[in-house]
C-alpha cells in the first residue's frame, strides 16, 4: 500500500501542476492485522478525487487503474450513506 500511496501523492502533484485539472488526496486509511506489532495483511484507503470542468469520469478511472497497476489491489467507487437534517436517509454514489 505504501507504493500506491506514493503514487497518489505523485498524481496529485501532477494534477496540481496541470492547468484545468482537479486534485486527489488520501483522506482515510485503515488496516487489519493480528496485533499492533504485526505487518497488516489488509489495508484500505479512501481517496477523494475532485474533478474540474472538462475532466471526465473515464479519465479518472484510467488514473485509478494506473494507481493499482502491478499491485495486489483493486479500486471501487465508495457509496456514502448519511442522514439529512430532516432525518431522511441520503445515498450518494460518486461515480
C-alpha positions as CSV (number, residue, x, y, z in Angstrom):
1,X,0.0,0.0,0.0
2,X,2.9,2.3,0.7
3,X,3.7,2.4,-3.1
4,X,0.2,3.1,-4.0
5,X,0.1,6.0,-1.5
6,X,3.2,7.4,-3.1
7,X,1.6,7.1,-6.5
8,X,-1.4,9.1,-5.2
9,X,0.9,11.8,-3.9
10,X,2.7,11.9,-7.3
11,X,-0.6,12.0,-9.2
12,X,-1.8,14.9,-7.1
13,X,1.4,16.9,-7.7
14,X,1.0,16.3,-11.5
15,X,-2.7,17.3,-11.3
16,X,-1.9,20.5,-9.4
17,X,0.8,21.5,-11.9
18,X,-1.5,21.0,-14.9
19,X,-4.0,23.8,-15.6
20,X,-7.6,22.7,-15.6
21,X,-7.1,19.5,-13.5
22,X,-8.5,18.7,-10.2
23,X,-7.0,17.1,-7.1
24,X,-6.7,13.7,-5.5
25,X,-6.0,13.2,-1.8
26,X,-5.9,10.2,0.6
27,X,-8.5,11.1,3.3
28,X,-8.7,7.8,5.2
29,X,-6.6,4.7,5.7
30,X,-7.3,1.5,7.7
31,X,-5.6,-1.8,8.1
32,X,-6.2,-5.3,9.5
33,X,-3.5,-7.2,11.4
34,X,-3.5,-9.8,14.2
35,X,-1.8,-7.3,16.6
36,X,-0.3,-3.8,16.7
37,X,3.2,-5.1,16.1
38,X,2.3,-7.3,13.1
39,X,2.5,-6.4,9.5
40,X,-1.1,-5.9,8.3
41,X,-2.4,-8.4,5.8
42,X,-5.1,-6.0,4.6
43,X,-5.2,-2.3,4.0
44,X,-7.8,0.1,2.6
45,X,-7.6,3.7,1.7
46,X,-10.2,6.2,0.7
47,X,-9.3,8.7,-2.0
48,X,-11.1,12.0,-2.7
49,X,-10.8,12.9,-6.4
50,X,-12.1,16.3,-7.3
51,X,-12.8,17.0,-10.9
52,X,-12.6,20.3,-12.8
53,X,-14.6,21.3,-15.8
54,X,-13.5,19.3,-18.8
55,X,-12.3,16.2,-16.9
56,X,-14.3,13.0,-17.4
57,X,-15.1,10.0,-15.2
58,X,-13.3,7.8,-17.8
59,X,-10.1,9.9,-17.3
60,X,-10.3,9.3,-13.5
61,X,-11.0,5.6,-14.0
62,X,-7.8,5.4,-16.1
63,X,-5.8,7.2,-13.3
64,X,-7.1,4.8,-10.7
65,X,-6.2,1.8,-12.8
66,X,-2.7,3.2,-13.1
67,X,-2.5,3.7,-9.3
68,X,-3.1,0.0,-8.6
69,X,-1.3,-1.4,-11.7
70,X,1.1,-4.2,-10.8
71,X,-0.1,-4.5,-7.2
72,X,-2.4,-6.9,-5.5
73,X,-5.1,-4.2,-5.2
74,X,-8.3,-3.0,-6.7
75,X,-10.4,0.1,-6.6
76,X,-14.1,0.7,-6.4
77,X,-16.3,3.8,-6.0
78,X,-17.4,4.4,-2.5
79,X,-21.0,4.9,-1.6
80,X,-21.7,7.5,1.1
81,X,-24.8,7.0,3.3
82,X,-25.8,9.9,5.6
83,X,-28.9,11.4,7.1
84,X,-30.1,14.8,6.0
85,X,-31.1,17.5,8.6
86,X,-34.7,16.2,8.3
87,X,-33.5,12.7,9.2
88,X,-34.1,11.3,5.7
89,X,-31.5,8.8,4.5
90,X,-29.3,10.0,1.7
91,X,-27.3,7.6,-0.5
92,X,-24.6,9.2,-2.7
93,X,-22.7,7.2,-5.4
94,X,-20.0,9.4,-6.7
95,X,-19.3,7.6,-10.0
